[in-house]
Amino acid sequence: MSPLRHLISINDLSNAEIEQVFASATKYLSQLSNKDTPYRVSRSLKIATGRVLATLFYEPSTRTRLSFESAMLRLGGRTISSADPATSSAAKGESLADTARVVSSYADALVIRHPRDGAARLAAEYADIPVINGGDGSHEHPTQTLCDLYTLQREKGTFKGLNVVISGDLRGSRTIHSFVYALARFKAEIRLMPGGKGMELPAHVDWRLRNEFHSHPLPKAKIASANADIDAVYRTVDQPHQLALVTASDFVPRKEADIFYMTRFQKERWPEGKKDYLKIDSKFLRDRRYRNASVLHPLPRVGELDAELDALPRAAYFRQASYGVPIRMALIAGLLDLSRGSALEKFSSGFPKAQYPLHQQPRELGLCCVNPNCITHDKQEGPYAGNKFYLVQKDGLRLRCYYCETDIENAVVGNRKAKTYSAAGAAVKTGASLKDAVFFRSISDAARAGYKPQRKAQAAAG
Ligand code: NCD
């Protein structure tokens, strides 16, 4: 039997598989759309008869849940849905791990949305049907990325090598995190335009882009110093006093953008509350750098894209939402092997990435994931989510949470047998075995656990 495929991160799909999904989506659109709405599936097939898709949503959704359900119905299958956590057993304290196991006996595939980063990976660990991530905290939203990339293909004729401005809440938007990885893999030139203060890409996403995907979005310092080739970005703000927000980091090079991708302020992921935020209108887009850019937005918009833009032919966001149906049809068909030529399991390894060793250590000893919103910190999931990390060895050692993929740098490595510790970088350099390793956040944590510095311990033994 072919291995079970899940789609948790966009990097679970290879480039060839992404292109395969697009080819099927195009086939569905050409078979099932009407002439005047070529971006919309208007008829149905019967290739999923007798198959069931479950949608398990612990966070609000319109597009993702309904387009998945519409996609399954258009394929001729059926759907079951839990869209309100207050009416599911989660309200009684059931773990996600148990729910995923149970739903596996009710459906052939499961789409999950959850407020915690890494929740979809946990569900996939316990389900024995394909699990699709419909958005987990601020981690990733891979199927939105498929819709976004496909929109580039439809609007610009290609999704490769484009010049893309990514704007808005780069920190909190999961759609952006999946999208920038995919753009980098398809050799886009990425320009980052945070929508407000503190809204830069998370450090670990930025590190991965540069070190694993070999993409180098223009760093702030360089933007500020490249003054021979910059213009001020025109910003529309709600209050006149907010014009003071324009700083050196609000400069971008003159090069024309193919795509302007905007996102909303993710208020549910900012406990600090409302922030000043960028707003885009037609005057902004008349700027030389954006005058030919198609405007994309995963939606919902809540004021950051002026409604007057809707009339522009290059305002692509509603077409982008329509593509959710054919793209998700193609994905379901691929994961469930519904028709010849659409099966995804032929490419079982996903994006060819370094196979990092996986390390697990007891939760009571040493470090845990540093992301407070990681599913591993959810009390209900405690017994089910392992304290697991990929050991990423590149310029020192990084511990990457198996679930939410947040990295820990500069950990201290201890030896459980010898009860000694050393800096992790040093242990990696000497090629020391990590078999008995336990990692700590700091030397003082290691000392508190009764571990001694390696050299001193050796000297004492000698
Ligand atoms: C996005 C999401 O849920 O992350 N919405 C969507 O699925 N189209 C974007 C957002 O909520 O801002």
Residues whose N, C-alpha, C, O or C-beta is under 5 A from the ligand:
A	BS01	NCD	R63 T64 G135 H141 T175 R264 P298 L299 P300
